[in-house]
Amino acid sequence: MNRESSSSPDSVEFRYRKCAEQLASRGQDHVLRWWDDLGAPQREHLLSEIDSIPWSHLDPLVETHVCNRPQDQVLTDLEPAVVFPHQRHADDAALYRDAVVLGDELIRAGKVAAFTVAGGQGTRLGFEGPKGAVTITPVREKTLFQLFAETIVAVRKRYGVAIRWYIMTNPGNHRQTVGFLEDRDFFGLPSQDVVLFSQGMLPSFDLEGKILLEDKHRLALAPDGHGGSLKSLVASGALQEMASLGIEIISYFQVDNPLVKPFDPLFIGLHAKTGSEMSAKVASKVDDLERVGNVCMHEGRVVVIEYSDFPDDLAHAKGSDGSRMFDVGNLAIHLLNVGFVDRIIARKFELPYRRAEKTVTWVDENGFQRTPRAPNAIKLETFVFDALPLAKNPLLLEIDRAEEFSPVKNAKGVDSVESAIRDQIRRAAHWLEGARVSVPRKPDGEPDVIIEIAPSYARNADDVRRRVTRPPELYSGETIYIS
């Protein structure tokens, strides 16, 4: 009988010794405390998680962000951000017109790819599974993934070009996401043009800097933040693939926004014409304290400051005309140049890490699993918007929320499945009315019909105007699917 040599790098014994040495040298040997209690599959799982820890990257962060609290860098002398308005002024007409032409050319040339950040679960929405598998449309009850896939199919058909769709999952939902899309034949997209990869994970630490265990054989791992999506593009090989395919622009959006327009010729064209390395779609805040990042200028650079860190006096500040002085909200809709991501991530990771104190279930020194009531753990995260100050000529394009932004964070109420369905109906009604279709309205002004417009029919109001030659008659209470 052949026995695996304990000196083989692939043997459990060799890997155990290597991991034990790595942990002991960092004062983290407690991670292997329960080794003798574990079966073979559990040992393999634990060693795999330890092997995945990027020690060279993590070691300095433990000192600066875990064992010590980094000093808050309060930015002073903030100024309102300068944005390109969504309502085109006469002076901008030629620029916007030329930008649309250029954006069309770039899409048609296959220079733009979609990138969906889809690591979230649908738990808060009352759904067990990836958030992208949540049903979200008002008539056909399509999922978020189906809606995005059909949008990409429509763009491919219109421009006659193959378009790559990159999707970042996390280790907790990766298999489910892959299975969901495979079982549905990628909603009409060629499987080779849908590229899925998983987000990086980092250990969670207790308040003294010790790695926490979620179970005796499992580290308490946490996603490395949405900024980690850029690192995952590099680590997965996706960025290198983009470059080899001639893709120049990454259209970044999060999975929870059914109104997003990933292939907006105006946005893409302005991004390219202005020489921007990273651009963002923004919108006026709904109130002074809206829970969105505040986009500002600091020493000539675009910065985003989280609502929780934004000074109250600035949040409530008013201009001479009484309008909100700091009124630009970040929507997590970006364009990034492939070369820019290569420079700030692949060559030298430049995004700053942030410390977040969270409540994490852990195994105590007696082997019992505990769920504390107060924050007991430190997670390390990066944010994608922290790349904006690093970019050349960052562009900010204002959008109409009713057209492009309705995030799904909750099951009901504000930013929910309910509100997203309502907003899709509102937008569809607005598009039809722009094509001279009379839409029945309730006394409160809401549409008195349930309408869903398929991406295959129209991606914007202009498409509807072009396609509606004989306005149909709509009746109150109708349910209509237009495809």
Backbone torsions as a table, in degrees:
resi	resn	phi	psi	omega
1	MET	NA	130.1	177.6
2	ASN	-82.3	134.1	178.2
3	ARG	-116.1	139.7	-179.9
4	GLU	-65.8	128.4	-179.1
5	SER	-69.9	135.3	179.4
6	SER	-70.4	-11.0	177.9
7	SER	-92.3	-6.7	177.9
8	SER	-70.2	134.3	179.9
9	PRO	-59.7	-20.1	-179.7
10	ASP	-91.0	-6.9	-177.3
11	SER	-75.1	151.0	179.0
12	VAL	-61.2	-40.6	-178.2
13	GLU	-62.7	-43.9	179.9
14	PHE	-64.3	-45.8	-179.3
15	ARG	-64.8	-38.3	178.3
16	TYR	-60.8	-47.5	-179.0
17	ARG	-61.5	-41.9	-180.0
18	LYS	-62.5	-47.5	-179.9
19	CYS	-64.5	-40.3	-180.0
20	ALA	-61.4	-41.6	178.8
21	GLU	-65.4	-43.2	179.5
22	GLN	-61.4	-43.5	-178.1
23	LEU	-69.9	-45.8	-177.1
24	ALA	-61.6	-38.8	-178.7
25	SER	-67.0	-14.6	-179.5
26	ARG	-113.4	9.2	-179.6
27	GLY	69.4	26.7	-176.8
28	GLN	-116.6	23.6	-175.1
29	ASP	-66.6	-12.2	176.9
30	HIS	-62.2	-19.5	-178.6
31	VAL	-60.2	-29.5	-179.4
32	LEU	-99.6	16.3	-175.9
33	ARG	-56.6	-35.2	-172.7
34	TRP	-101.8	18.0	-175.6
35	TRP	-52.5	-44.8	-176.4
36	ASP	-67.5	-18.2	-180.0
37	ASP	-87.6	-8.0	-170.7
38	LEU	-93.9	145.7	171.5
39	GLY	-82.6	174.4	-176.2
40	ALA	-59.0	-46.3	179.4
41	PRO	-63.2	-37.5	179.7
42	GLN	-67.8	-39.4	177.3
43	ARG	-62.2	-43.1	179.8
44	GLU	-61.1	-42.8	-179.6
45	HIS	-62.7	-46.5	-178.1
46	LEU	-63.9	-44.5	179.2
47	LEU	-62.7	-38.1	179.2
48	SER	-63.5	-40.4	179.5
49	GLU	-68.6	-39.9	178.1
50	ILE	-65.1	-41.7	179.0
51	ASP	-60.2	-29.1	-175.5
52	SER	-81.5	-8.1	-177.5
53	ILE	-70.4	123.0	179.1
54	PRO	-82.0	79.7	-171.1
55	TRP	-57.6	-42.9	-176.5
56	SER	-62.4	-31.4	178.8
57	HIS	-81.8	-35.1	-171.8
58	LEU	-83.8	-34.8	-173.3
59	ASP	-51.8	-50.8	-179.9
60	PRO	-65.7	-28.7	-179.9
61	LEU	-70.7	-33.3	177.3
62	VAL	-59.8	-40.5	-179.5
63	GLU	-71.1	-44.2	-172.1
64	THR	-87.7	-28.6	-172.5
65	HIS	-118.5	-13.3	-178.8
66	VAL	-109.5	-62.3	179.4
67	CYS	-67.4	-26.7	176.8
68	ASN	-126.4	146.2	177.1
69	ARG	-87.6	120.6	-179.4
70	PRO	-62.2	141.3	-179.1
71	GLN	-67.8	128.1	180.0
72	ASP	-62.5	128.3	177.3
73	GLN	-96.7	95.0	-179.2
74	VAL	-81.8	116.0	-179.7
75	LEU	-79.2	129.7	176.8
76	THR	-108.0	174.0	179.1
77	ASP	56.1	42.3	175.7
78	LEU	-75.6	145.4	178.3
79	GLU	-128.5	154.5	177.6
80	PRO	-60.9	144.8	-179.9
81	ALA	-75.2	151.2	176.9
82	VAL	-97.7	126.2	-175.8
83	VAL	-124.6	155.3	168.6
84	PHE	-84.5	123.9	-176.0
85	PRO	-72.9	150.4	177.6
86	HIS	-77.9	-25.7	174.2
87	GLN	-89.4	112.2	-172.0
88	ARG	-72.1	127.9	174.8
89	HIS	-84.5	161.7	-179.2
90	ALA	-58.2	-37.4	-178.8
91	ASP	-66.7	-24.0	-177.1
92	ASP	-97.9	-2.1	-171.4
93	ALA	-56.8	-46.0	-177.8
94	ALA	-66.7	-41.4	179.0
95	LEU	-60.8	-47.3	-178.3
96	TYR	-66.5	-40.3	179.3
97	ARG	-63.0	-45.1	178.8
98	ASP	-65.9	-35.1	179.8
99	ALA	-64.5	-40.7	178.7
100	VAL	-62.3	-42.2	178.5
101	VAL	-61.7	-45.7	179.8
102	LEU	-65.2	-41.8	178.2
103	GLY	-59.6	-42.4	176.7
104	ASP	-59.7	-43.2	-178.5
105	GLU	-63.3	-41.9	-178.6
106	LEU	-67.0	-39.7	177.3
107	ILE	-65.5	-46.1	-177.9
108	ARG	-62.4	-30.2	-179.7
109	ALA	-83.8	1.5	178.9
110	GLY	73.9	25.6	-176.8
111	LYS	-88.1	-5.1	-174.8
112	VAL	-122.4	133.7	176.2
113	ALA	-122.5	151.1	176.1
114	ALA	-90.2	141.8	177.7
115	PHE	-135.4	110.1	-178.8
116	THR	-103.2	125.6	175.1
117	VAL	-89.2	108.8	-169.3
118	ALA	-129.7	43.6	-179.0
119	GLY	-83.2	-7.3	-173.5
120	GLY	-79.7	154.4	172.9
121	GLN	-100.3	158.9	-179.1
122	GLY	-90.8	18.0	-174.0
123	THR	-55.9	-46.8	-178.4
124	ARG	-67.2	-14.7	179.1
125	LEU	-96.7	5.0	-178.1
126	GLY	76.5	27.1	-176.1
127	PHE	-129.2	131.1	178.1
128	GLU	-94.8	107.6	-179.2
129	GLY	146.5	-179.1	-179.9
130	PRO	-61.7	143.5	-179.1
131	LYS	-60.2	-33.1	179.7
132	GLY	-63.5	-14.9	179.7
133	ALA	-93.8	6.1	177.6
134	VAL	-74.4	134.2	176.6
135	THR	-73.2	136.8	-168.2
136	ILE	-139.8	-14.5	-176.5
137	THR	-94.3	153.8	-168.2
138	PRO	-76.0	-24.0	-176.1
139	VAL	-112.0	-60.3	-176.5
140	ARG	-84.1	-4.0	178.7
141	GLU	52.9	48.3	175.9
142	LYS	-72.8	152.9	176.4
143	THR	-83.2	167.0	175.5
144	LEU	-58.4	-45.2	178.9
145	PHE	-59.6	-42.6	-179.8
146	GLN	-64.6	-41.0	-179.5
147	LEU	-61.2	-45.0	179.2
148	PHE	-67.5	-42.0	-179.8
149	ALA	-61.3	-44.3	179.8
150	GLU	-65.3	-33.4	176.1
151	THR	-63.6	-44.1	179.9
152	ILE	-66.8	-38.8	176.1
153	VAL	-59.2	-43.5	-179.8
154	ALA	-64.2	-39.4	178.8
155	VAL	-66.8	-42.8	178.0
156	ARG	-58.0	-43.5	-178.0
157	LYS	-68.2	-42.1	-177.2
158	ARG	-66.2	-42.0	-174.3
159	TYR	-97.2	-6.8	179.3
160	GLY	62.6	44.3	-174.9
161	VAL	-142.6	145.9	173.5
162	ALA	-76.6	133.7	-178.4
163	ILE	-124.9	130.6	177.3
164	ARG	-82.8	140.6	173.3
165	TRP	-120.3	113.2	177.9
166	TYR	-98.3	132.9	-178.3
167	ILE	-128.5	122.8	175.4
168	MET	-99.1	123.6	176.5
169	THR	-102.7	-165.4	165.2
170	ASN	-130.3	165.9	-175.9
171	PRO	-56.8	-25.6	-178.7
172	GLY	-75.9	-25.0	-178.3
173	ASN	-123.7	8.0	-174.3
174	HIS	-61.9	-52.3	-177.5
175	ARG	-62.7	-40.0	178.6
176	GLN	-62.4	-42.7	-178.8
177	THR	-65.1	-46.0	178.5
178	VAL	-59.8	-46.9	-180.0
179	GLY	-62.2	-41.1	-179.8
180	PHE	-59.8	-46.8	-177.6
181	LEU	-72.3	-40.1	178.8
182	GLU	-63.6	-42.4	-178.8
183	ASP	-62.5	-22.6	-178.8
184	ARG	-109.8	18.3	177.3
185	ASP	52.2	36.8	175.6
186	PHE	55.7	26.1	175.7
187	PHE	53.5	40.1	174.5
188	GLY	94.0	-4.4	177.1
189	LEU	-88.2	143.0	174.3
190	PRO	-61.0	134.7	-174.6
191	SER	-60.2	-31.5	-178.6
192	GLN	-71.1	-14.2	179.5
193	ASP	-97.6	5.0	175.5
194	VAL	-114.7	113.7	-173.4
195	VAL	-114.7	116.6	-179.3
196	LEU	-110.9	139.8	175.1
197	PHE	-150.8	162.2	-172.5
198	SER	-101.7	150.1	179.3
199	GLN	-72.3	151.5	174.0
200	GLY	-71.1	151.1	179.5
201	MET	-124.9	149.5	177.1
202	LEU	-129.1	150.2	177.7
203	PRO	-64.3	148.7	168.1
204	SER	-92.0	146.4	-176.7
205	PHE	-118.4	151.9	171.2
206	ASP	-78.1	177.4	-173.1
207	LEU	-70.1	-9.1	176.1
208	GLU	-101.1	1.8	176.8
209	GLY	94.0	11.4	178.8
210	LYS	-91.6	136.6	176.4
211	ILE	-62.9	132.6	179.4
212	LEU	-89.9	144.7	173.2
213	LEU	-102.3	131.3	174.7
214	GLU	-79.0	-32.8	176.0
215	ASP	-147.9	173.8	-177.1
216	LYS	-61.8	-26.2	-177.5
217	HIS	-115.8	14.6	-172.0
218	ARG	-141.1	126.9	175.8
219	LEU	-73.4	152.4	172.4
220	ALA	-82.6	88.0	-177.0
221	LEU	-93.7	151.2	179.2
222	ALA	-139.7	147.2	176.8
223	PRO	-58.0	148.6	-176.7
224	ASP	-87.5	24.5	175.7
225	GLY	87.9	162.9	-177.3
226	HIS	-69.2	-16.8	170.7
227	GLY	-66.3	-25.9	177.2
228	GLY	-66.0	-15.5	177.3
229	SER	-61.5	-35.3	179.0
230	LEU	-70.2	-39.3	176.6
231	LYS	-64.5	-36.7	179.4
232	SER	-69.6	-31.4	174.0
233	LEU	-57.4	-41.8	-179.6
234	VAL	-72.8	-50.9	-174.8
235	ALA	-61.7	-33.4	-177.8
236	SER	-78.9	-14.6	-174.5
237	GLY	90.0	-1.7	-177.5
238	ALA	-64.8	-39.7	-179.0
239	LEU	-64.7	-41.8	178.0
240	GLN	-63.3	-39.4	177.6
241	GLU	-62.8	-43.0	178.0
242	MET	-55.4	-47.8	-179.2
243	ALA	-61.4	-40.2	-178.7
244	SER	-68.3	-26.1	179.9
245	LEU	-89.9	-2.0	-179.7
246	GLY	82.9	12.0	176.3
247	ILE	-73.4	131.7	-176.7
248	GLU	-113.6	-26.3	-173.1
249	ILE	-127.2	131.7	177.8
250	ILE	-102.9	122.0	176.5
251	SER	-94.0	102.6	-172.3
252	TYR	-95.7	129.7	173.4
253	PHE	-153.6	155.7	-179.1
254	GLN	-91.4	156.3	-168.1
255	VAL	-71.3	-13.1	-170.4
256	ASP	-96.3	17.5	-178.4
257	ASN	-120.7	96.3	-176.7
258	PRO	-70.2	-15.0	-179.4
259	LEU	-91.0	-2.3	-174.1
260	VAL	-60.9	147.1	177.1
261	LYS	-116.2	91.8	-173.3
262	PRO	-66.9	-25.4	-177.2
263	PHE	-122.3	72.6	-179.2
264	ASP	-95.3	108.0	-176.6
265	PRO	-56.8	-37.4	179.8
266	LEU	-63.5	-48.3	-178.8
267	PHE	-62.4	-46.8	-178.9
268	ILE	-64.5	-42.2	-179.1
269	GLY	-67.3	-42.6	177.2
270	LEU	-63.9	-40.7	177.9
271	HIS	-56.6	-45.8	-177.7
272	ALA	-74.0	-42.1	-176.2
273	LYS	-65.3	-33.8	-177.5
274	THR	-87.8	-1.5	-179.2
275	GLY	69.5	28.7	-179.6
276	SER	-75.1	139.0	173.0
277	GLU	-90.7	-25.5	177.1
278	MET	-150.3	130.7	-178.7
279	SER	-125.6	161.8	-178.5
280	ALA	-140.8	140.6	168.5
281	LYS	-88.5	136.0	-176.0
282	VAL	-133.3	169.0	178.2
283	ALA	-150.6	156.6	174.4
284	SER	-62.4	140.5	179.8
285	LYS	-70.3	149.8	179.5
286	VAL	-77.6	-24.7	174.4
287	ASP	-157.8	172.2	-174.5
288	ASP	-57.7	-36.0	-172.0
289	LEU	-110.2	24.5	179.0
290	GLU	-55.1	142.6	-175.1
291	ARG	-83.4	63.2	173.6
292	VAL	-132.3	161.2	176.1
293	GLY	-67.8	142.6	179.0
294	ASN	-94.0	119.3	-179.5
295	VAL	-90.5	121.8	-174.8
296	CYS	-135.9	177.0	171.9
297	MET	-112.7	138.2	176.5
298	HIS	-140.8	114.6	-179.7
299	GLU	52.6	43.1	176.0
300	GLY	81.2	2.6	-179.6
301	ARG	-114.8	147.8	174.8
302	VAL	-78.2	128.6	177.3
303	VAL	-131.3	153.5	175.7
304	VAL	-119.7	125.5	-179.4
305	ILE	-115.4	123.5	-178.9
306	GLU	-56.7	147.5	-179.2
307	TYR	-56.8	-33.9	-178.6
308	SER	-71.3	-19.8	-178.9
309	ASP	-104.5	-2.7	-174.0
310	PHE	-83.8	127.0	-177.7
311	PRO	-59.2	137.4	-178.1
312	ASP	-59.1	-38.3	-177.2
313	ASP	-64.8	-32.7	177.1
314	LEU	-77.1	-36.7	179.4
315	ALA	-60.7	-34.4	-178.0
316	HIS	-97.7	-0.4	-175.9
317	ALA	-63.9	141.7	179.7
318	LYS	-121.6	147.9	177.1
319	GLY	-81.3	-179.1	-177.7
320	SER	-63.6	-25.0	179.2
321	ASP	-92.6	6.2	178.0
322	GLY	86.8	-1.6	179.9
323	SER	-82.3	161.8	179.6
324	ARG	-65.0	126.5	-176.3
325	MET	-72.0	-44.8	179.0
326	PHE	-107.1	92.4	-167.4
327	ASP	-120.4	10.3	-174.3
328	VAL	-101.7	114.6	-178.7
329	GLY	-102.4	139.1	178.9
330	ASN	-82.0	137.0	-174.9
331	LEU	-114.8	2.6	-179.7
332	ALA	62.1	39.3	173.8
333	ILE	-122.8	114.9	-171.3
334	HIS	-134.6	158.6	163.0
335	LEU	-118.1	133.6	178.7
336	LEU	-132.0	136.1	174.5
337	ASN	-74.1	139.9	177.8
338	VAL	-57.9	-41.9	179.2
339	GLY	-64.0	-33.4	177.8
340	PHE	-66.8	-46.1	178.5
341	VAL	-62.3	-39.0	177.7
342	ASP	-60.9	-41.6	-176.1
343	ARG	-70.0	-43.1	-172.9
344	ILE	-93.8	-10.5	-178.4
345	ILE	-118.9	-56.2	-173.8
346	ALA	-70.4	-44.0	-176.8
347	ARG	-78.8	-42.2	177.6
348	LYS	-157.0	116.5	-176.7
349	PHE	-68.8	115.4	-171.9
350	GLU	-111.5	-5.2	-179.2
351	LEU	-71.3	135.6	179.1
352	PRO	-75.0	144.1	174.7
353	TYR	-88.0	147.9	177.7
354	ARG	-120.9	145.6	179.0
355	ARG	-94.0	131.0	177.8
356	ALA	-129.1	126.9	178.1
357	GLU	-93.8	121.5	-173.0
358	LYS	-131.0	167.5	173.5
359	THR	-96.2	120.8	-174.7
360	VAL	-130.2	131.3	174.0
361	THR	-68.5	135.7	-174.6
362	TRP	-146.6	165.4	177.4
363	VAL	-101.0	125.0	-177.5
364	ASP	-80.9	-177.9	-174.4
365	GLU	-67.2	-12.7	177.5
366	ASN	-99.1	2.3	177.6
367	GLY	88.2	11.3	180.0
368	PHE	-97.8	138.6	179.5
369	GLN	-80.7	132.4	-177.3
370	ARG	-123.9	142.6	173.4
371	THR	-121.7	99.7	-175.2
372	PRO	-73.1	159.8	177.7
373	ARG	-88.5	-29.0	-178.7
374	ALA	-108.2	157.5	177.9
375	PRO	-54.4	129.9	-177.7
376	ASN	-127.9	1.4	-171.0
377	ALA	-136.9	155.3	175.8
378	ILE	-116.4	125.5	174.8
379	LYS	-111.3	149.5	179.5
380	LEU	-111.1	126.8	-174.3
381	GLU	-134.8	153.8	168.4
382	THR	-122.9	152.6	-178.5
383	PHE	-116.9	136.2	-176.4
384	VAL	-63.8	-31.8	-177.8
385	PHE	-69.4	-14.3	176.1
386	ASP	-71.3	-4.4	173.7
387	ALA	-80.9	-19.2	-177.1
388	LEU	-58.1	-44.6	179.0
389	PRO	-65.2	-16.1	-178.8
390	LEU	-89.6	-10.1	-172.8
391	ALA	-89.7	149.6	172.9
392	LYS	-83.6	134.7	175.2
393	ASN	51.6	47.6	-179.8
394	PRO	-60.3	136.2	-177.1
395	LEU	-110.4	139.4	176.6
396	LEU	-118.8	120.0	179.3
397	LEU	-112.0	120.5	178.0
398	GLU	-74.0	139.7	176.9
399	ILE	-124.6	166.1	172.8
400	ASP	-89.8	116.2	-178.5
401	ARG	-53.1	-40.1	-177.1
402	ALA	-61.2	-23.2	-179.4
403	GLU	-90.8	-32.5	-165.0
404	GLU	-136.7	1.4	-174.0
405	PHE	-145.5	116.2	174.6
406	SER	-153.1	79.9	-173.2
407	PRO	-68.3	149.3	-179.6
408	VAL	-110.6	100.0	-179.3
409	LYS	-112.4	-28.0	-172.5
410	ASN	-130.9	164.1	179.3
411	ALA	-73.4	-36.8	-178.3
412	LYS	-139.9	165.2	175.8
413	GLY	82.9	-146.4	-178.0
414	VAL	-68.1	140.5	177.5
415	ASP	50.2	56.7	-173.4
416	SER	-129.9	176.6	172.6
417	VAL	-58.3	-42.8	179.6
418	GLU	-59.2	-49.3	-176.7
419	SER	-68.6	-33.6	178.6
420	ALA	-67.3	-39.3	176.5
421	ILE	-65.9	-43.6	176.5
422	ARG	-57.6	-44.8	-176.5
423	ASP	-69.4	-31.8	175.2
424	GLN	-66.0	-40.5	178.5
425	ILE	-65.6	-43.7	178.4
426	ARG	-59.1	-45.2	-177.9
427	ARG	-66.2	-42.1	178.7
428	ALA	-61.4	-41.7	178.5
429	ALA	-62.9	-42.3	179.2
430	HIS	-62.7	-42.7	178.7
431	TRP	-62.1	-43.5	-179.2
432	LEU	-66.4	-40.8	179.2
433	GLU	-64.5	-31.3	175.3
434	GLY	-67.0	-18.2	177.1
435	ALA	-102.0	21.0	176.6
436	ARG	68.4	26.6	173.9
437	VAL	-92.6	129.3	178.4
438	SER	-81.7	116.9	-178.2
439	VAL	-103.6	121.3	177.6
440	PRO	-59.1	140.0	-179.6
441	ARG	-124.6	147.9	174.4
442	LYS	-79.0	168.2	178.6
443	PRO	-56.4	-29.8	179.7
444	ASP	-85.0	2.5	177.1
445	GLY	95.1	-9.6	179.4
446	GLU	-73.4	148.9	176.9
447	PRO	-58.0	137.5	178.9
448	ASP	-99.2	30.5	175.0
449	VAL	-140.4	155.4	173.9
450	ILE	-104.0	115.7	-172.9
451	ILE	-123.1	137.7	169.8
452	GLU	-133.6	126.9	177.8
453	ILE	-107.4	120.5	-178.3
454	ALA	-70.6	143.5	175.3
455	PRO	-56.4	-28.1	179.1
456	SER	-66.7	-22.1	178.9
457	TYR	-90.3	-45.9	-176.9
458	ALA	-158.3	140.8	175.5
459	ARG	-107.3	-6.7	179.9
460	ASN	-162.2	177.4	-177.7
461	ALA	-64.9	-35.4	179.4
462	ASP	-61.8	-39.8	177.6
463	ASP	-60.2	-41.8	-179.9
464	VAL	-64.5	-44.4	179.6
465	ARG	-60.3	-37.5	179.2
466	ARG	-69.8	-31.8	-172.4
467	ARG	-91.0	-27.0	-178.4
468	VAL	-85.4	103.3	178.4
469	THR	-97.0	-33.9	176.4
470	ARG	-124.5	100.3	-176.1
471	PRO	-55.6	124.2	178.6
472	PRO	-76.4	161.8	176.5
473	GLU	-95.8	126.5	179.9
474	LEU	-105.6	147.7	-177.4
475	TYR	-120.6	145.5	179.8
476	SER	-55.9	136.8	177.5
477	GLY	86.2	-3.5	-178.7
478	GLU	-71.0	154.2	169.4
479	THR	-117.2	122.5	-170.3
480	ILE	-129.2	131.3	172.7
481	TYR	-118.0	122.0	-176.2
482	ILE	-109.9	117.4	-178.9
483	SER	-139.2	NA	NA
